[in-house]
Amino acid sequence: MVNRVVGDEDIIQNSECDSGLDPQKVADGDFDEDGRSKRTGTVWTVTAHIVTVVVGFGVLSLPWGVAQLGWLAGVATLLVFGIITFYTSSLLAECYKSPVTGKRNYTYMQAVKTTLGGKMYMVCGLVQYAIVTGSIIGFTLTASISMEAILKSDCYHKSGHDASCQFSHRPYMIGMGIFEIFLSQVPKIDHVWWLSIMATLTSLGYSFIGVGLALATIISGHGKRTSVTGIEIGPGITPAQKIWRMFRALGNIALAYSYSLVLIEVQDTIKSSKSEIKVMKKANMAGVLITTTLYLSCACFGYAAFGNYAHGNMLTGFGFYEPFWLIDLANIFIVVHLVGAYQVLAQPVFSAVESQARRRWPMSKFVTAEYPVGIGNKTLNFSINFLRLTWRTVFVGLVTSVAMAFPFFNEVLALLGAISYWPLTVYFPVNMYIAQKKISPRTIRWFGLQLLNFVCLLVALASACGSVEGFGEALLLIVVPLPELVHKTSEILTQPSALFNLISISVFNFTVSKLIKLSFCWCSLVGEKRRKGTMVRMVNEGDDRDIEKEGCEDGLGGNEVADGNFDEDGRLRRAGIMKLVHGAFWLLMH
């Protein structure tokens, strides 16, 4: 960098030196006007992102929700939540840009900070990242259960419906974690648009398969008894349990419509134009219409097929046994969809942490440097960044470990969904819209928005209470008496499959812990190099100016290059790399 800047062109060059971008790429149109990667999203790709996030594993549990509420309240609840979600998402789309400066908000949290201030920013971040992490854990659990369901379906087909077909889904959790580690190395969400398209098609696929199987059950005359008020009070269900289940059903439906937490990030992929907000509203309408249609179909046909005792999941609860190949295909579709939804939810978290790291350590090559990957003389359109590699691997590893440690986490996920729906989908969009449009208090419009806010808060509290009660029931179900615990332990030591699962989990956790240690080792080494000279000398002539300029282009300080802390190409001195290799070997041996 230089102290004195003259002209717009120099300003662009100065900012691009800081961000590590080539000024020529900005002039050639490779980047947008703010220096970030050029956005290429359209209404179709954005709609695909929305459907990918909204239509998740919760769609197959909607028949259970309608069974608790009944025909009248169940269908009405689905429609009301769809209308509320579309309305508040349209309000949030209006908050994408500042009405004063026109500056874009790149994330949901940044929009909250710009509009509502720092305290609300912290609250929003806490809620947003909690529900994103919880949802990702839920994706890992559900995908592995679907993989297990494929094995069970084949077993039932070969051995009969009364056969004892027991399998473990934990190895599939590890497999999905390893696959997501590789997939997470894609730098940005708009680089995986193809994954969203594929995930959207598969979500439509397994939803239609579920609807088709339920419809076939109804046509064949095997549909179960239903009622206007849902499951009836009587043997096996008390009035209190009926109320708790109804509250829990509200939470499940609310969670099924929760996608506002990544709405700004998805909107930030739209191609730069004056009609960005209109494009986003069209995508919102298309996405909500598609998902509401699917939800109504799955919920109504599933309830009509299974009746008041509908399964929690139409495809993994084995309400259907045949045709087994179609059930296998539907579960494969579930896995593919959840792999895509995993990335759509995780990418904003990855970007937030990495952006903060780049602001904190702008001169660190560990944080900012990109190393292109090639095969022979051909360079691929892919690069490796050490921060991205380490941090995303650790995140995926920890999420997978938590999913394996808490097999009852679906109840916790329902609680997180009940808590997060109101603040992220209703409270923040409504209050940001009021602040941005400067709606006067105590006006009819203000009262209407606050009434919507208050009613949704009551629903969220009720569903949260129902989820807590369901979590208590799940805890009681997993309590194992001591003699049975001893018996289970002996089985683990005698059965090869159970022992393999235990060894797989141990190896996976061991690898994650060593990656964490390795990342700390790297950061310590880079930090030691940085302390030897981080201030760039500002000189006007001589060879030192050339060294300084070279350091700016490499993201390094001029003193560091001149003092020999780095080689001539700007990389860490090779002796330091060897120390890192030796240190990594020592970590793996200890």
N, C-alpha and C positions, 0 to 999 in steps of 0.2 A: 504494500500500500504506500501511497504518497500522502504528504500532509496537505498539499494544496491541489485542489481539483478544479479544472476549468472545462466548462461545457458539458452538455448532456451526455456526449459520447464517453467522456472520461468518467462521469458518474457511473455509467453502466459498467465500464471496465473495472472501476474500483469495487463495485458491489459484486461483480462476478468473480473477482479475485478472492473476495471473502468467502463466497459460497462454493468455491471450487468449480465453477462452470466456465466454459469457454465463451468469451464475449461474441465470437463469430457465430456460435450456435444460436444465440439470442437474435442476432441480426438476420440469420437465415431462416428463422421461424421454428427452430427446434424447441423453443421454450416460449411460455406466455409472457405477457408484459411485465409480470412481477418476478421473472427469473426462474419460476418453477417449471417443471416438465410440462410440455404442451398437452392440454386436455383434448381428448378425442371422443368423449362419450356422447351418445345420442339418446333420444327418448326411449329407444328400444333397449339399449344396453342398461340404462338406468332402471327401466322397468324390470329387466332381468335381475339386476342387483336386489331390487326391493322384494320381488317374489322369492328369490333365493333366501333372503333373510326371514321373511314373514312365514312362508310355508315351510315349517320345520317339522320335527318329530311330533310336535304337539297336535298336529292335524288328525292323527290317528287315534288320539285319546278323546276327541270331541264327542263321539257317541256316548262315552261314559258320562261326560258333562251334561249332555241332553237327558240322559237317563236319570240324573239327579234332579234336574229342573223340570222335566216334562216337556211335552210338545210346545205348549204355549210360551212358557217362560224361556225355554231353551232357544227356540228360533228367534224370539224377540231379543234376547241377550246378544246373540251373534250379530244381528242386524244393527243394534244400537252401538255395540263396540266398533263395528266396521265404520259407521257414520262418524263417531267421535274420533277415531284414529285418522280418518281422511281429513276431517276438519282441522284438527290440531297439527297434522303434518303440513297442511297448506299454510297455517300460521307460521310454522317453523321455516318453511321455504322462503317466506318474506324476510326472515332475519339472516339470510345468507350474506347479504352485503350491508355495509353501513349506509344509512340514508344520507349522511353528511359527506363522508369522504369517498364512498363507493368502494372501499377496500373490502376484499373478500374475507370471510371467516372460513378458515380451512377445516376446522373441526367443530363439533358440537360444543365442546368446552370453551373454545375461543369465542364462539357466539355468545355464550352465557357471560363470559368475562367482559366482553365488549359492551354488552347491554345492561347487565345486572350487577357487575362489580366483582371484586376479588373473593368475598366471602361465599357468594353463591357459586362461584367458580370452583372453590374447594369442595363444597357439598356436591355439586354436579359430578365432579371427577370421581369422588368416592363412590357415589351410586352407580355411575356409568361403568367404571372398570370392575366393580363388584359383579354386576349383572352380566357383563361381557365374559368375565372369567367363569362365572357360574354356568352360563350358557355353553361355553366351550367344553366345560367338564361334562355337562349334560350331553353334548354332541358325541363326546368320546364314549360315554356309557351306552348311549342308544345305538351308535354304530356297531359297537362290539356285541350288543345284545342281538342286533339284526343278523350279524355274522353267525352267532350261535344258533339263531332261529333257522338258518339255512340247513345246518347240520341236523337239527331236530326234525325239520320237515322231511328230509331225506330218510331219517331213521324211522319216523312214523310210517312213511310210505312203504318201506321195506319190511318192517316188523309188526305193523299194526298200530292202531290208535291207542291201545292200552299198554304199549311197550314202555319200559322205563328208559327213556332217552335223556341222559344227563350229560351235559358238556359244560366246560368252563369258558367264559368269555374273556378272561383276563389276558391270555396270550394275544387275542385280537386287539385288545387295548394297546398292548405294547407295539404290535404291528402298525396300528393306525398312528401311534405317536411317532414312530420312526418315519413313516411316510410323510406325516405333516412337518417333520423337521426339514426334509428336503423341499417340500412345497413352500414352506415359509420363507425360503431364501429369495423368492420373487420380491423385488423391492417395493412395488406399490400395488394398490388394489386394482387400478385400471390396467395393469399389465396382465391380470388374470381374468379379463372379461370373458374369455372363452370358457373358463371354469364356471363362471356364473351362468352362462348360457346353458352349459351342460347340466349344471345342478338344477336349473329351472325346469328343463325338460324332464329330468328324472323325478323331480318333485311332482310334476303333473302326471308322470307315469305311475308312480306308486299310489298316488291319490285316486286316479281313475281305476287302477286295479282293485283297490279297496272298495270303491263305489260299485264297480262291476260285480265283485264277489258278493257284496251285500245285496245288490239288486237281484242277482241270480238266486240267492237264498230266499228272498221275498217271493219271487215269481214261482219258485218250486213249492211254495206253501209251507216252508219251514221257519218262517218268521216267528219271533217270540212276542209275548204279550207286552203292549205298551199302554201308557195312560197319559192324560192331559197334565197331570201333576207329577209325573215321574215315579220313581221307586216309592213303594207304599210302606207306611209304618206298620210293623207287625213282627212276626218271629224273625229274629236276626238283625233288626234295625229299630232303634229307639227313636223317639221324637228328637232328642238332642243330636243323635248321629245323623238324622235326616237334615237338620239345619246345618251342621258342620260340613256335611258333604255338599250341600248347596253352595255354601260360602267357598268351599274349595273348588267347585265347578266354575264359579265366577273368576277365581284366580287363574284357572287353567285357560279359560277363554281370553282373559285379559293378556296373559302371557303369549297366547297364540297371535295376538295382534301387535305385540311390542316390536317395533323396528325403528322408532324415532332415534334411538341411541346412536345409530350410524347414518342418519339421514343427511346431515351436513356433509359428512365425508363422501357419501355417494353423490350428492349434488355437486361436489367439487370435482367430479370427473366429467361433467358436461362441457362440451366444446364451448369455448369463449364466444359469447355473443350478447346482444342486448336483451334477448328473450330467454335467458337462462332460467329465470323464475317461472315463466310460463311453461317451459319444457318440463321443469320439475313437477309442477302441478299436474300436468298431463300424465306424467309417469306415476305420480301418486294415485291419480284416479284409476289408471289402468291396473296398477298393482293391487289396489284395494278391491276393485271389482273382480279380478281374477281370484284373489285369495278368498273373498267372501263367498263366491260361487262354489269354490272347492270346499270351503268349510261347511256350508249348508248341505252340500251333497254328501260329504262324508258323515256329517253328524246325523242327518235325517235318515239316510239309507242304513247307516250302521245301527242306529237306534231301532229302526223298524226290523232289522234282521236279528238283533240280539236281545231286544226288549229291555226291561228294567235292570237286568243283570248283565249289561254290556261289559266287555272286557276293557281293561285300561288301554290296550293297544290292539287294534283289529288284526294286525298281521303277525305280531310276535306273541300275542296271548293265545293263539291257536283256537280262535273261533272258527277258522277255516283249516281243513286238512288237505283238501283236493281242489283243483289240480295242483300237485305239489310243485311242479315246475313253475307255475305262475306265481305262487307264493315266494319261491326262491328268487324269481326275477324281481318281484316287488321289494324284497329285502335288499337285493343288490342295488336297486334304485335308491333306497333309503341311505345306504352307505355312501354312494356317490354324491347324493345331495348333501349329506352332512359333512363330507370332506370339503365341498365347495363353501357351504355356509360357515364352516370353521374358519376359512381364510377371510371371508368377507367381514366377519366379526373381529378376527384377530389383527388384521392389517392396520386398522386405526390405532390399536394399542401399540403395535410395533412402531408405527410412524411417530407417535407421540413421544415415546421414550427416546428414539433415535434423534428426533429433532431437538429435544432438550439436551442430549449429549453433544450434538454439533454446536449448539449455542454455548455450552459450558466449556468444551475443549475444541475450539475451531481449528487449532493448529495440529491436532493429533492425527497422525496417519492411521492409527488404529480405528479412529472414529470416522474419518472422512474419506480415506483412500479407497478407491475401487480398483480391483485387479481383474482385468478381462480374462475370460476363460476361452481357450481355443483348442482345436483338435488339429494337430500338425501345423500347417501354415494358415489354416482357416480360423478366423476369430468368430466365436459365437456371439450372439446378441445377449450376453449374460456376463455378469461380473460378480466377484466375491468381495464383500466388505467384512472385516474381522469383527466389528461390533455387531453387525447384523447376524453373522454366523453364530457368535457366542451367545448373545442375548436371546435370540429367538429359539435357539436350541435349548437353552436353560428353561425358558418359559414353557415350551411344549413339554419338556421332560417333567417339570414340576406339575403341570396340569394333568398329565397322564398318571403321575404318581398319586395325586389326590383322587383321581377317578378310581384307581385301583384300591385305594385305602378306604373309600367310603362308598360301598355298593348301594347304600340307601340314599344316595345324594339326590335322587329325583325329588324327594320330599323337600330337601333344602332348596332345590332349584325352584320349586313351586312357591316357596316363601320369598325367595329373591325376586321372582317375577311379580308377585303380589305387591311387594314393597316398591319395586322400581317403576311399575306401570304409571302410577300417578305422577311422580316427579318428572320423569323423562318424557312421557307422552302427553301429559296434560299441564302440569304446573309450570315448568320452564317455558314451553312454547307459548302458553297464554300470557304469562307475565312479560316475556320478551316482546311479544306483539304489542301489549299495552304500552310498554316503555318506548318502543320504537315508533309507534304510530301516535304517541302522546295522547292516549285516550283519557279524558278527564274522569276523575273519580265521581261516583254517585250518578253517573249517566246511565241510560237504559242499556247501552252496549257494555259498559263496564260491569253492571250488575249481572248481565247475562253471562259474561265470561267468568265472573267469580262464582256464579251459581254452578256452572259446569265444573269448575275447579273443586268446589266443595262436595258436590255429589260424587265425583270420581274419587275424592279422598275417602269418603265413607265406604264406598265399594272396596277400595284398596285395603282399608283397615279390616273390613269384614272378611275378605278373602285371606288376608294375612293371618287372622285368628284361626280360620279353618285350616290353613296350611300348617300352623304350629300344632294344632290338634292331630292332624294327620302324621306329622313328624313324630309326635309322641307315640302314636300307634305303631309306626314303623320301628321305633326303638324297642318297644315291647316285643315285637315279633322276632328281633334278631338277638334277644337275650338268650344265651345258651347256658343251660345248667352245667355245673362243674363235671359230673360224670360224662355227659355228652361231649363236653369240650375235650376231655381226656381221650374219648373214643375218636373224635375228629382228628386230634393230633396224631394218634397211632395210624389212622388211615393215610394221613399225609406222608408219613414215613414209610408206608408199605406199598402205596399205589404209585406206579411210575408216572401216570399223568398228573396227579396232584403234586408229586415231587418236582416234576418238570416245571409246573406253574410257579412253584415256590422259588426254584432256581432262576427262572426267567425274570421274576419280579426283582429278586436280589441283584441280578446282573444289571438290569435296567437302572435301578436306583443307584448302584455303584457307579455306572457310567455317568449319570447326571451329576453326581457329587464331584466326580473328578473333572468334569467340564467346568463346573463352578470354580474349583480351585485353579484350573488352568487359566480361566479368564482373569482371576485376581493376579495370577503370576504375570500375565501379559501386561495388565494395567500398571502393575508395580514397576515393571521394566520400562515401559513407555514414560511413566511419571518421573522416574529417575532421570531419564534422558532430557525430559522437558525442564527439570529444575536447573539444568546446567546453562540454560539460556533461552528464555521464552520471549524476551523483548526484542522486537525488530529494530535495528538501528536505522534511523532516518538520516541518510547522507545524500549529498547532491552530486557527487562526482567520484571518479575513480573506479577501480575494480570492485570495491565493496558494494557499489550500487548494483552491479550485475549479479553479485552473489545474493544480495537482498531480493532482487527481482525474481531470481530463480527460486528462492525460498518461498516467496509469495505464491508462485505458480504451483509449487509442490505442497503448499499448506504448511511449510516449515518456517521457522525463524532464520534469518540470515546468519546469526551468530552460531546456530546449531550446525549449519553446513560448513561454515568457515572453521569452526573448532574441531571438526572431524567426528562429530557424534553420528553423522550419517555418511553414507557413501555418495559418490558423485551423482547417482541417479535419484537421490533423495530418500532412499530406503534406509532403514535402520542398519547400522554397521554390522557386517557379517559376524563379527565376534559376538555381538549381542544376540544375534539370532541363534548362534550355537549354544550360548548360555541358556536361552529360552528352551531349546530342544532338550538340553541336559536336564533343565529344571522340570520340564514336562515329563521326561522319563522317570525322574525321581518321584514326582507326584503319583504316577501310575504304579510305582513299586511300593508306595507307602499308603 
